[in-house]
Structures are given as structure tokens and as C-alpha cells.
């Protein structure tokens, strides 16, 4: 029953046009407020304590933020243009240029999720 209620909340939010991330967050908050005895503050404290020793997990959003800054600044577009200029004349050059651009951007950012966010938004 409780799982069905949670799914109905998510699907209901999606049907009225709420974005996916917001509908998942709102559904979980409403579900916790209705079916849990603890408050939202104690749940936030539990999550904070769970992440306190794992700083590597906190680095991923910052890498993605750095890739967004690089994409906005035009670095990713310049890397793609350079890669197309280097290997674009070969057969399958666009695919090779995409891999080459990902290689260069990963060397700059140091993170594969950041590379996917920056290069993927431009190449696709």
C-alpha cells in the first residue's frame, strides 16, 4: 500500500507537468511526512552524517559544476572544433572527433561525468 502510494504520488506529479527531479523529491518528502515518525530535520541530519566520511562522493557535483562553467565559457566548443579540425576529414571523422574531444576534456577536467555533461550537450 505504501509503495503504491509513493508511485501514485510520483506519477501524479509527472502528469501535472512537474519536472522529474522535483516530482521525485516532493513525493519522497510527502511520503516521509505522512508515513514516518521522524521529522525532516532528523532525516537531513542522518544524510549529512552518512556523507561526512565520504568526501569523494561530494566531489562529483563540483566536477559537473566545473564542466558547466567550461561549457558556458566556450572551452568545450573550442575543444570539439579542434578535434574536428584534427580528425574530421577521416572516414567516421565525427565519431572519432567526439572520442578525441572527450579525451581532451577528460584530461582537462579529470572527471568522466563532467566530460559527459560538457561534451555530450554539444555533440548530441
PyMOL commands that set and color helices and strands:
alter all, ss='L'
color gray80, all
select helices_A, chain A and resi 2-15+20-35+40-51+55-73+75-87+93-109+112-123
alter helices_A, ss='H'
color red, helices_A
deselect
rebuild
show_as cartoon
